């Protein structure tokens, strides 16, 4: 997850930099090209943000879709950590 957050920060930084360069460019074609690039970086950042927000949900959906797996994992982990009562 930290890798995705770092990528998100990098993409947003690149978008801001392209936007700034585009606003300073004297040539109209260069302004448009840098602003388009900034939009592309923002789109990629939004995709990464969507992946970050979807990750925990995927884990919960998996456990809910396979309760027998969750139950067996819980049973096994409890059996391994419990002490015998004999």
C-alpha positions in Angstrom: 0.0 0.0 0.0 2.8 2.5 0.7 4.1 2.0 -2.8 0.7 3.0 -4.3 0.6 6.0 -2.1 4.1 7.0 -3.2 3.0 6.6 -6.8 -0.1 8.7 -6.2 2.0 11.5 -4.7 4.5 11.3 -7.6 1.7 11.5 -10.2 0.0 14.4 -8.5 3.4 16.2 -8.2 4.0 15.6 -11.9 0.5 16.9 -12.8 1.1 20.1 -10.8 4.5 20.6 -12.4 3.1 20.2 -15.9 0.3 22.6 -15.1 2.8 25.2 -13.9 5.1 24.8 -16.9 2.0 25.0 -19.2 0.9 28.2 -17.6 4.4 29.7 -18.1 4.9 28.6 -21.7 4.8 31.4 -24.2 3.9 29.1 -27.2 0.2 28.2 -27.3 1.0 24.7 -28.6 3.4 24.0 -25.7 0.8 25.4 -23.2 -1.8 23.0 -24.6 0.7 20.0 -24.6 1.7 20.6 -21.0 -1.9 21.0 -19.9 -2.8 17.8 -21.7 0.0 16.0 -20.0 -1.1 17.4 -16.6 -4.6 16.0 -17.3 -3.1 12.6 -18.2 -1.1 12.5 -14.9 -4.3 13.5 -13.0 -6.2 10.6 -14.7 -3.5 8.2 -13.8 -3.6 9.5 -10.2 -7.3 9.0 -10.0 -6.8 5.4 -11.2 -4.2 4.8 -8.5 -6.5 6.4 -5.9 -9.3 4.0 -7.0 -7.0 1.0 -6.5 -6.0 2.2 -3.1 -9.6 2.6 -2.0 -10.7 -0.7 -3.5 -8.0 -2.8 -1.8 -9.5 -3.3 1.7 -12.9 -3.8 0.2 -11.5 -6.7 -1.9 -10.3 -8.5 1.2 -13.6 -8.2 3.0 -15.5 -9.3 -0.1 -13.3 -12.4 -0.4 -13.9 -13.3 3.2 -17.7 -12.8 2.8 -17.8 -14.8 -0.4 -15.9 -17.7 1.2 -17.0 -18.0 4.8 -15.8 -21.6 5.0 -12.3 -20.4 4.3 -12.5 -17.7 7.0 -14.0 -20.2 9.5 -11.3 -22.8 8.8 -8.6 -20.2 9.1 -10.0 -19.0 12.4 -10.4 -22.6 13.7 -6.8 -23.5 12.8 -5.3 -20.4 14.2 -7.3 -20.9 17.5 -6.2 -24.5 17.7 -2.5 -23.6 17.2 -2.6 -21.0 19.9 -4.7 -22.7 22.5 -3.2 -24.8 25.3 -4.4 -28.3 26.0 -6.8 -28.6 28.9 -5.6 -32.1 30.0 
